[in-house]
Amino acid sequence: MDLSDAKEEVKKAADIIEIIGQYVQLKKRGQNHIGLCPFHSERSPSFTVNQDKQIYHCFGCGRGGDVFTFWMEYHNLSFSQSLKDLAERYNIDLPGYKGLPEEKKKAELKELLFKTNGLAADYFHNLLARSAEGKPGRDYFSRREISQETISRFQLGYAANKWDGLINYLKSKNISLDMGAKAGLLIPKKDGDYYDHFRDRIIFPIFDLNHQIIGFGGRVLGDSLPKYINTPETPLYHKGESLYGLDSAFRNIREGGLAIVVEGYMDMLALRQHGISNVVATLGTAFTSNQVRRLKGYTKEVVVLFDPDDAGREAALKSFPLFLNEGISAKVLVLPQGEDPDSFVNRCGLDEFRELLKGAIPIFDFYLDQTIARMDGGIDGQIKVLGEVLPIFMEVESGATRFLYVQSFSEKTGINEAIVWEELRHWEDNRSERRNTARLKSRFFSDQDPRKYGSDLQFLNLLVHYPETRDAFKDKEWELIVSDPEIIKIIRVLMERFPSGGDLGRIEEFLVSPVAREQLRVILMSQPFYGKELVNQAVSEFAQKIAKIKISQSISHAKAEGDMEMLNRLLKAKQDLDVDKKGI
């Protein structure tokens, strides 16, 4: 089975709305479905999916393609692996299919990394559950009241306090130490040898949305630092993109319309153990826009559990613009002093936690309340607070929203609103020259771009939406009426590969230029410029335009050659063409 056959088999079975709808909340609008783009920050939906054509396109960032493109970009996979995943999902056999050599090489590396991580997880889990060396880990989980069921469900483990425990295990499974290092499990030494990355730590496997292990988190048992370490950057694991437990929580988050976010692995496990299924953790790192964007695919309501101390206040302040700019309503649940989610739910139970959850407050109000409670009196205290919040206000993209929060900040802190705005202007001036230049450049090219409303787009729109018109221009010099080189590339493919119709979802396979691909998707998503009753007239107008340009070129040539007889005939033909045009 070749590439084309394999793709067609999967595309016949896979529905792009069903696939993308797992990760993006889509709503029907006309002939398309729209939602918030999972690949860039936006508050108004510009991510568009067309079920008939089985393509998607974001009018905000320009990314788009078919179901394979989405699977590759969203899950950070090669085409070969994406094809395999989707084929398995729809029970499609792909006998004899072999991907491109470079794709195959990437897919094989990731497969080996997944295998290596899986073996490492088995090693850590078995060490915890069955080995005498795992007793410190078992004692720790016992003290934290983590059940055997939870340990098994999340494949929790323990890394012994030795330098070569995992090394020896991977060797016994014929996994090269170089592959262990590529997975972030081993650290190379200067002499070419290796040692274990995780030692004397509780181990938390981190899963992707396909429930494959992409990395690990490790928590120290004693007081040594750092308290937590994670897998370093690898082809599978990227810091700040994943959320612990999302693979087993996203369906519950979508159904309930709410995500609860905690800071630690143990907090997430304790809440899950008590039946709270819509909770995830941030992998021990600060919140990132990528993590927020992942959540917004399932819900617009998030409750974050921050500690009521300086660290929690700072975390809330930094998280505030991330949620706001993604259009997510974020609240903060403040636990009693000295409690964390783990200790609270174990001591007080699920019902009391749910009751506490009802009292969650908006994230910015939490920050202001904590700030005012700790703010020193006098001007020095106000200056400190203002300096803290100004860069955060600058990250708020909506001017109207920023205005409301500046007003609230001024009222609660007693800082004159005029002073806040004046300081914001200073901040803006320091970085405005580059931004204003970029904005001016963008506006200039947007206004001057002849493709926006010009005949190039109109002609392409006609050929795309009315395939029967292509034959009328196949033998005509249609390039004379198209100025944009990217649109010329698209039309050539249309004429050569799809002369009378066909599945235009495949056309991107023949377009190398990403600009041409993006321009095509925009046309495919758009409505026809011409109603059916105007198609013949449009064909006639474009044909006359071609003829007129050809005559004009011939007139110039006749003038240059001094051929007066030919010049007169051409001028007469041009005059007749103008008369015909008026009669249309």
C-alpha distance (Angstrom), angle and dihedral (degrees) to the residues before:
residue distance angle dihedral
M1 . . .
D2 3.82 . .
L3 3.81 127.7 .
S4 3.80 95.4 -95.3
D5 3.82 93.4 50.2
A6 3.80 92.2 46.2
K7 3.80 92.7 50.7
E8 3.79 92.9 47.1
E9 3.80 92.5 51.0
V10 3.79 91.7 53.7
K11 3.82 95.3 41.2
K12 3.80 90.9 54.0
A13 3.79 89.9 58.3
A14 3.82 102.8 32.1
D15 3.79 118.8 81.5
I16 3.80 112.4 -153.4
I17 3.81 92.7 -150.6
E18 3.79 91.1 55.0
I19 3.82 93.4 46.0
I20 3.81 98.1 45.6
G21 3.81 92.3 36.9
Q22 3.82 89.5 68.8
Y23 3.78 90.5 66.1
V24 3.81 105.1 23.7
Q25 3.80 126.8 48.4
L26 3.80 103.0 -123.8
K27 3.80 128.4 -166.6
K28 3.80 126.5 -166.9
R29 3.78 113.5 -112.2
G30 3.79 116.7 170.4
Q31 3.78 111.0 -55.5
N32 3.83 92.5 -16.8
H33 3.79 141.3 58.4
I34 3.81 117.5 -129.0
G35 3.79 135.9 -164.0
L36 3.79 144.0 148.8
C37 3.79 112.0 -64.0
P38 3.83 113.9 -107.7
F39 3.81 91.1 -155.3
H40 3.81 102.3 58.1
S41 3.79 140.4 19.9
E42 3.80 116.2 -87.6
R43 3.79 138.7 144.6
S44 3.81 99.2 -162.6
P45 3.82 114.9 57.9
S46 3.80 115.1 -107.8
F47 3.81 97.6 151.8
T48 3.81 104.9 109.5
V49 3.81 129.5 -169.8
N50 3.80 124.2 -169.7
Q51 3.79 114.1 -157.9
D52 3.81 96.5 -167.6
K53 3.79 93.9 53.6
Q54 3.85 93.4 32.6
I55 3.81 93.4 -134.2
Y56 3.80 137.4 116.8
H57 3.79 132.2 -152.9
C58 3.79 134.0 180.0
F59 3.79 111.8 -143.4
G60 3.81 88.3 -163.1
C61 3.81 103.8 55.7
G62 3.81 100.2 11.1
R63 3.80 97.0 -123.7
G64 3.76 117.6 139.8
G65 3.78 148.8 120.6
D66 3.79 137.6 132.8
V67 3.80 133.2 -44.6
F68 3.82 91.4 -76.0
T69 3.81 92.8 52.8
F70 3.79 91.1 52.0
W71 3.80 93.7 48.3
M72 3.80 91.3 48.8
E73 3.82 95.7 48.3
Y74 3.79 98.3 39.7
H75 3.81 95.2 47.0
N76 3.83 97.3 31.6
L77 3.81 92.4 -122.1
S78 3.79 136.7 143.3
F79 3.79 120.4 -107.4
S80 3.81 92.1 -108.2
Q81 3.80 92.3 53.6
S82 3.81 91.5 44.9
L83 3.80 90.9 51.2
K84 3.80 89.8 49.3
D85 3.83 92.7 47.8
L86 3.80 94.0 49.9
A87 3.80 92.6 43.6
E88 3.81 90.4 53.3
R89 3.78 90.8 46.0
Y90 3.81 91.6 57.0
N91 3.84 95.8 36.1
I92 3.79 93.8 -113.9
D93 3.78 118.6 156.8
L94 3.81 115.4 -140.7
P95 3.83 103.4 -165.0
G96 3.77 113.9 -165.9
Y97 3.80 96.0 -6.4
K98 3.79 113.8 153.8
G99 3.78 122.3 -177.4
L100 3.78 128.1 -139.3
P101 3.85 112.6 -67.8
E102 3.83 94.6 -112.4
E103 3.81 91.9 44.8
K104 3.77 90.3 47.3
K105 3.81 91.1 51.3
K106 3.82 92.7 52.6
A107 3.80 91.8 44.8
E108 3.81 91.7 49.9
L109 3.82 91.1 50.5
K110 3.81 92.2 51.1
E111 3.80 90.7 45.6
L112 3.80 89.9 53.4
L113 3.81 90.8 47.2
F114 3.81 91.3 51.1
K115 3.81 89.2 48.3
T116 3.81 91.5 48.8
N117 3.81 91.7 49.3
G118 3.79 90.3 47.8
L119 3.80 91.8 52.5
A120 3.81 90.9 46.4
A121 3.82 90.0 51.4
D122 3.82 89.6 51.4
Y123 3.80 89.9 50.0
F124 3.81 94.6 49.5
H125 3.82 93.0 43.0
N126 3.81 94.7 48.3
L127 3.79 90.5 46.4
L128 3.81 89.3 54.7
A129 3.79 96.5 43.3
R130 3.79 104.9 36.9
S131 3.80 112.7 14.2
A132 3.79 129.5 87.7
E133 3.81 86.3 -135.1
G134 3.80 88.4 62.7
K135 3.82 94.9 62.5
P136 3.84 94.5 101.2
G137 3.79 88.6 55.7
R138 3.81 93.7 46.7
D139 3.79 90.6 49.0
Y140 3.79 90.7 50.3
F141 3.81 94.2 51.5
S142 3.79 90.1 45.0
R143 3.81 91.1 54.7
R144 3.80 89.8 48.6
E145 3.83 90.4 49.2
I146 3.80 94.6 -121.2
S147 3.81 109.0 159.8
Q148 3.80 127.6 -132.9
E149 3.79 88.3 -115.5
T150 3.82 90.9 58.2
I151 3.80 91.5 45.1
S152 3.81 90.3 53.8
R153 3.81 95.5 40.9
F154 3.81 93.9 54.2
Q155 3.84 95.3 32.9
L156 3.79 91.6 -124.3
G157 3.77 116.0 -172.8
Y158 3.77 148.6 174.1
A159 3.83 131.1 -122.3
A160 3.81 112.5 -147.0
N161 3.78 121.3 -127.0
K162 3.80 94.3 -102.0
W163 3.79 135.9 103.3
D164 3.80 99.9 -131.0
G165 3.81 108.0 30.6
L166 3.79 96.3 111.3
I167 3.82 91.6 34.3
N168 3.80 91.5 61.8
Y169 3.80 92.2 44.8
L170 3.81 93.8 51.4
K171 3.81 90.0 48.0
S172 3.80 89.5 53.8
K173 3.82 88.7 54.2
N174 3.82 92.7 49.4
I175 3.81 93.3 -112.0
S176 3.80 112.6 146.0
L177 3.79 116.7 -121.9
D178 3.80 88.4 -128.4
M179 3.82 88.4 60.9
G180 3.81 89.1 48.6
A181 3.81 88.4 54.5
K182 3.82 91.8 47.8
A183 3.81 88.0 54.1
G184 3.82 89.5 53.2
L185 3.80 92.7 -116.0
L186 3.80 97.5 110.2
I187 3.79 131.1 41.3
P188 3.83 119.9 -143.1
K189 3.79 119.6 -128.9
K190 3.78 126.1 -145.4
D191 3.81 91.7 -105.1
G192 3.81 91.3 58.7
D193 3.80 94.9 -101.6
Y194 3.85 125.8 114.9
Y195 3.79 140.7 -136.4
D196 3.83 133.9 -162.5
H197 3.80 116.0 -84.7
F198 3.84 93.9 -154.2
R199 3.82 116.7 53.7
D200 3.82 131.1 164.5
R201 3.80 91.9 -5.8
I202 3.77 139.9 122.9
I203 3.81 106.5 -110.8
F204 3.82 125.9 -138.9
P205 3.84 115.3 -172.5
I206 3.81 112.0 -141.7
F207 3.81 115.2 -142.2
D208 3.80 131.5 -158.7
L209 3.81 121.7 -136.9
N210 3.81 89.9 -86.5
H211 3.82 88.2 57.7
Q212 3.79 93.9 -111.7
I213 3.81 119.4 137.2
I214 3.81 111.5 -108.3
G215 3.81 98.3 169.3
F216 3.79 147.9 -30.6
G217 3.77 140.8 -107.1
G218 3.78 121.0 -148.2
R219 3.82 127.5 -159.6
V220 3.79 120.4 -161.8
L221 3.83 117.0 -124.9
G222 3.78 97.4 -146.9
D223 3.79 134.4 39.1
S224 3.80 98.1 -79.8
L225 3.79 121.2 121.3
P226 2.91 142.1 -80.7
K227 3.79 92.6 43.2
Y228 3.81 92.2 -160.4
I229 3.79 131.8 26.7
N230 3.79 126.9 -179.1
T231 3.78 135.5 -163.4
P232 3.84 109.0 -77.0
E233 3.81 120.9 -120.5
T234 3.81 111.4 -57.5
P235 3.83 135.3 159.5
L236 3.83 85.7 -90.1
Y237 3.80 104.8 35.6
H238 3.80 124.3 55.4
K239 3.77 119.2 179.0
G240 3.78 115.3 -118.6
E241 3.81 96.6 17.1
S242 3.80 103.6 85.4
L243 3.79 134.3 61.0
Y244 3.79 122.1 -149.1
G245 3.79 110.8 -112.8
L246 3.82 96.9 8.9
D247 3.81 91.4 120.8
S248 3.81 90.6 64.3
A249 3.81 97.6 32.5
F250 3.80 108.4 46.2
R251 3.82 95.4 87.2
N252 3.81 91.8 51.0
I253 3.80 90.7 45.6
R254 3.79 90.5 53.8
E255 3.80 94.2 45.5
G256 3.81 93.4 48.0
G257 3.82 96.4 37.9
L258 3.81 91.9 -133.7
A259 3.81 136.9 92.5
I260 3.81 122.8 -161.9
V261 3.80 113.6 -154.1
V262 3.80 123.6 -161.5
E263 3.79 130.2 -179.2
G264 3.80 102.2 -129.2
Y265 3.78 139.5 53.1
M266 3.80 92.4 -128.2
D267 3.81 92.3 51.5
M268 3.79 90.0 54.9
L269 3.81 93.1 47.2
A270 3.82 93.3 48.6
L271 3.80 92.8 51.6
R272 3.81 92.3 45.5
Q273 3.77 90.2 50.0
H274 3.81 89.2 56.6
G275 3.80 92.3 53.2
I276 3.82 101.3 -93.9
S277 3.78 100.2 135.6
N278 3.83 101.3 173.1
V279 3.80 97.4 68.8
V280 3.84 129.5 111.7
A281 3.81 135.0 173.6
T282 3.81 132.5 -134.3
L283 3.83 96.8 -127.2
G284 3.79 92.1 -110.3
T285 3.82 92.9 -66.8
A286 3.78 134.0 104.9
F287 3.80 117.6 -84.5
T288 3.80 115.6 -88.7
S289 3.80 132.7 -160.8
N290 3.81 89.7 -115.4
Q291 3.80 91.1 58.0
V292 3.80 91.8 47.3
R293 3.81 89.4 49.0
R294 3.79 90.0 52.7
L295 3.79 90.6 54.3
K296 3.79 95.3 47.0
G297 3.78 88.9 63.3
Y298 3.79 86.9 70.7
T299 3.79 106.5 27.8
K300 3.80 145.4 2.6
E301 3.81 93.3 -149.0
V302 3.81 119.9 79.4
V303 3.79 131.5 170.3
V304 3.80 115.4 -162.7
L305 3.78 123.3 -161.2
F306 3.82 109.2 -142.3
D307 3.78 125.5 171.2
P308 3.85 113.1 -108.4
D309 3.82 93.3 -118.5
D310 3.79 138.6 88.6
A311 3.81 92.4 -78.4
G312 3.81 91.5 50.7
R313 3.80 91.8 46.4
E314 3.81 90.9 51.5
A315 3.80 91.9 46.8
A316 3.82 90.4 51.4
L317 3.80 91.9 49.6
K318 3.82 92.9 50.9
S319 3.80 92.7 44.9
F320 3.81 94.4 48.7
P321 3.85 98.8 81.5
L322 3.81 91.8 41.0
F323 3.79 91.7 61.4
L324 3.78 94.7 36.7
N325 3.81 95.0 52.8
E326 3.79 91.2 48.2
G327 3.80 91.2 52.6
I328 3.80 93.9 -115.5
S329 3.79 121.8 144.3
A330 3.80 102.5 -132.8
K331 3.77 125.6 -171.1
V332 3.79 133.3 -178.8
L333 3.77 125.2 -131.2
V334 3.79 110.5 -151.8
L335 3.80 114.4 -154.7
P336 3.81 122.8 -153.5
Q337 3.79 115.3 -82.3
G338 3.78 112.4 -76.4
E339 3.81 94.4 16.6
D340 3.77 130.8 110.9
P341 3.83 124.9 -171.8
D342 3.78 90.8 -96.8
S343 3.80 96.6 52.5
F344 3.81 94.8 37.5
V345 3.78 97.8 52.6
N346 3.81 92.1 43.7
R347 3.81 91.9 50.6
C348 3.81 102.0 36.0
G349 3.79 104.2 25.7
L350 3.79 136.4 -131.4
D351 3.82 99.4 -66.0
E352 3.79 93.6 56.1
F353 3.81 90.6 47.1
R354 3.81 91.2 52.5
E355 3.78 90.0 49.5
L356 3.79 90.2 51.1
L357 3.81 89.0 49.3
K358 3.81 90.2 62.8
G359 3.80 89.1 64.2
A360 3.83 95.7 58.7
I361 3.81 111.2 137.2
P362 3.85 130.8 -150.0
I363 3.78 110.6 -81.2
F364 3.81 96.1 -119.3
D365 3.80 92.0 49.0
F366 3.80 88.0 53.0
Y367 3.78 90.6 53.0
L368 3.82 92.8 47.9
D369 3.81 93.3 46.9
Q370 3.81 91.4 50.2
T371 3.81 91.7 44.6
I372 3.79 95.4 49.9
A373 3.80 91.1 47.1
R374 3.81 90.0 55.8
M375 3.81 100.8 31.6
D376 3.77 114.9 121.9
G377 3.79 115.0 -127.6
G378 3.77 122.1 -102.8
I379 3.76 135.5 27.3
D380 3.81 95.8 -49.1
G381 3.80 91.0 61.2
Q382 3.80 92.4 48.1
I383 3.81 92.1 48.3
K384 3.80 90.6 51.4
V385 3.80 92.8 50.6
L386 3.80 93.0 45.0
G387 3.79 91.5 51.0
E388 3.80 88.7 50.9
V389 3.79 96.7 51.3
L390 3.84 102.5 37.6
P391 3.83 96.7 78.2
I392 3.81 88.6 47.8
F393 3.81 92.1 53.0
M394 3.80 88.4 50.6
E395 3.82 89.2 59.5
V396 3.81 92.1 57.0
E397 3.80 102.8 100.7
S398 3.81 100.2 -163.3
G399 3.81 113.1 78.1
A400 3.81 93.1 -156.7
T401 3.80 91.7 51.2
R402 3.78 91.5 47.1
F403 3.80 89.3 52.7
L404 3.83 91.9 55.3
Y405 3.79 93.4 48.9
V406 3.81 93.4 46.1
Q407 3.79 88.2 52.3
S408 3.82 92.0 49.7
F409 3.80 91.7 45.6
S410 3.80 91.6 51.3
E411 3.80 93.6 49.0
K412 3.80 95.2 49.2
T413 3.81 99.1 41.3
G414 3.79 97.8 38.0
I415 3.82 91.4 -126.6
N416 3.79 111.1 142.8
E417 3.79 109.7 -104.4
A418 3.81 91.8 -137.7
I419 3.81 89.4 59.0
V420 3.81 90.9 52.0
W421 3.81 92.4 51.3
E422 3.79 92.4 45.5
E423 3.80 91.2 52.7
L424 3.81 90.5 46.6
R425 3.80 89.1 54.3
H426 3.81 89.9 53.6
W427 3.80 89.6 51.3
E428 3.80 90.1 47.9
D429 3.83 93.0 49.2
N430 3.79 91.7 53.6
R431 3.77 91.9 61.1
S432 3.80 102.4 21.5
E433 3.81 101.8 92.5
R434 3.80 95.4 67.9
R435 3.81 92.9 38.8
N436 3.82 94.3 47.9
T437 3.80 91.0 47.7
A438 3.80 90.2 52.2
R439 3.79 91.6 46.7
L440 3.81 92.2 48.6
K441 3.79 90.7 49.1
S442 3.79 90.9 49.7
R443 3.81 92.8 49.4
F444 3.79 92.8 46.0
F445 3.77 94.5 52.9
S446 3.79 91.6 42.0
D447 3.81 91.8 54.2
Q448 3.80 94.9 42.4
D449 3.82 98.3 41.9
P450 3.84 104.5 117.6
R451 3.79 90.9 -158.6
K452 3.79 94.1 65.1
Y453 3.78 96.8 78.2
G454 3.83 100.6 -9.0
S455 3.76 131.7 116.3
D456 3.82 92.5 -95.9
L457 3.79 91.0 71.1
Q458 3.79 93.1 38.8
F459 3.80 91.8 53.5
L460 3.81 93.1 46.7
N461 3.80 90.8 46.5
L462 3.81 89.9 53.8
L463 3.82 93.4 50.3
V464 3.83 93.3 45.8
H465 3.80 98.6 47.1
Y466 3.81 97.7 35.9
P467 3.83 106.3 39.8
E468 3.82 91.5 177.6
T469 3.84 88.5 71.0
R470 3.80 93.7 63.3
D471 3.77 92.3 77.9
A472 3.81 90.6 59.1
F473 3.83 91.2 62.3
K474 3.80 101.2 32.1
D475 3.83 94.1 98.9
K476 3.80 95.9 30.6
E477 3.80 124.4 91.3
W478 3.81 93.4 -107.1
E479 3.84 91.0 161.5
L480 3.82 86.2 77.5
I481 3.82 91.4 72.5
V482 3.84 98.3 41.3
S483 3.79 118.3 77.7
D484 3.80 102.6 171.6
P485 3.84 112.0 88.7
E486 3.83 93.0 -151.6
I487 3.80 92.3 54.6
I488 3.80 89.3 47.5
K489 3.83 88.4 57.1
I490 3.80 91.1 51.7
I491 3.81 94.2 48.3
R492 3.80 92.1 48.5
V493 3.79 90.3 55.4
L494 3.81 90.1 46.8
M495 3.80 92.0 51.6
E496 3.80 96.0 43.4
R497 3.82 102.9 36.2
F498 3.80 103.8 24.8
P499 3.83 105.7 27.7
S500 3.80 95.5 155.9
G501 3.80 105.5 17.4
G502 3.78 135.3 -71.4
D503 3.79 136.3 150.3
L504 3.79 105.3 -33.3
G505 3.79 89.2 -171.3
R506 3.82 85.0 82.3
I507 3.77 96.5 52.1
E508 3.82 94.3 91.8
E509 3.81 87.9 67.5
F510 3.81 87.5 70.6
L511 3.82 96.8 44.3
V512 3.79 115.6 85.1
S513 3.80 96.6 178.4
P514 3.84 114.0 85.2
V515 3.81 88.6 -153.6
A516 3.81 90.5 57.2
R517 3.80 90.7 47.4
E518 3.79 91.8 51.6
Q519 3.81 92.5 46.8
L520 3.81 90.6 50.3
R521 3.82 92.7 50.8
V522 3.80 90.1 52.3
I523 3.82 90.0 54.3
L524 3.81 92.8 44.9
M525 3.80 90.6 52.0
S526 3.79 93.6 46.5
Q527 3.79 129.3 86.6
P528 3.84 118.0 -107.2
F529 3.80 112.5 -86.8
Y530 3.80 89.7 -142.8
G531 3.78 129.3 52.7
K532 3.80 116.7 -131.7
E533 3.78 90.8 -102.7
L534 3.84 90.5 58.8
V535 3.81 99.0 46.8
N536 3.81 96.1 94.2
Q537 3.79 91.1 47.3
A538 3.82 90.8 50.5
V539 3.80 91.4 50.2
S540 3.82 90.0 50.3
E541 3.82 92.8 48.7
F542 3.81 93.7 50.3
A543 3.83 91.0 45.8
Q544 3.80 90.3 51.6
K545 3.79 90.5 47.8
I546 3.81 89.7 54.9
A547 3.81 91.2 47.2
K548 3.80 91.8 48.9
I549 3.80 93.0 51.6
K550 3.80 90.8 48.3
I551 3.83 90.9 50.9
S552 3.82 90.9 48.1
Q553 3.81 90.0 52.1
S554 3.81 90.4 48.8
I555 3.81 91.1 48.9
S556 3.80 90.1 54.1
H557 3.80 90.0 49.4
A558 3.84 92.7 47.9
K559 3.81 90.3 50.6
A560 3.79 91.0 50.2
E561 3.82 91.0 49.8
G562 3.81 93.4 43.8
D563 3.80 91.1 -125.9
M564 3.81 99.1 154.1
E565 3.83 95.4 174.8
M566 3.79 91.7 55.5
L567 3.80 90.7 42.7
N568 3.83 91.8 56.1
R569 3.80 92.3 48.6
L570 3.81 90.9 50.0
L571 3.80 93.4 47.9
K572 3.81 89.1 51.5
A573 3.83 90.4 49.6
K574 3.81 90.4 49.6
Q575 3.81 90.4 50.2
D576 3.83 91.0 50.5
L577 3.80 89.8 49.2
D578 3.79 91.7 52.6
V579 3.82 90.2 50.6
D580 3.82 90.8 50.3
K581 3.78 90.4 49.7
K582 3.81 92.1 54.4
G583 3.76 89.5 52.4
I584 3.79 94.3 56.8
